C-alpha cells in the first residue's frame, strides 16, 4: 500500500488505522476493529500508589521535544507493528503539526511517552513505551488531563488491553465509536495551547471528576 500523510489522516477520519505485521514487513494494512478501546477523559483511574509516585516528582513532562525518540521507544520491543514506512509517515505528520508526542523525562533521559494524531477534538493514541517503572502511567495520567483541558472529547486507544483497562479505558462497539468520532471531528481542540499541568493539579482534577 502506498500511504501518504493525507491518506493516513483520511483513514483516521473514517475510523481506520494502519499497521504492519512486524518491523521487517513492508506491507501495511488498514485495521477497523469490531470493538474499540477508548479512554473516557473524565474516567482515568489514578491509583493511590500512582498518585504517591506522581507527588514524589523526579520527572518532567514535555511535548514534542523528541517525537522520533518516542516512536523509536515504542518500536523498541520484540514484536512491533511499526515498520520504517510507518515511522516515516508519523514523523512527517509531526512535522506538519498533526502528530504529537507526550513525554516523560527523568535525569535528562526520555523514559516514557505516548504519540498519536490529533484531528478536531479526537486524539488517536498510536503507541506508548516505558523504560522506568510507571513512566507510561505517568504519561497517560498527564495526557488525559491535558486532552480534557485542550477541548478534546475522544481519546482513541485502538484496542483495549488489561493495562489500559486498569487505568480506566473501556471498550465500545464500532457503531458507537463512529458516533463519537463524528462528533469529535466537528469540534475544535488544541493539543499545544494548554500549559503542562503539575502532578498535584492533575491529581486534584482527577479526584474532582471521579
Secondary structure, 3 states (H helix, E strand, C coil): CCCCHHHHHHHHHCCCEEECCCCCCCCCEEECCCEEEEECCCCCCCCHHHHHHHHHCCCEEEECCCHHHHHHHHHCCCCCCCCHHHHHHHHHHHHCCCEEEEEEEECCEEEEEEEEEEECCEEEEEEEEECCCCHHHHHHHHHHHHHHHCCCCEEEEECCCHHHHHCCEEEEEHHHHHHHHHHHHCCCCCCCCCCCCCHHHHHHHHHHHC
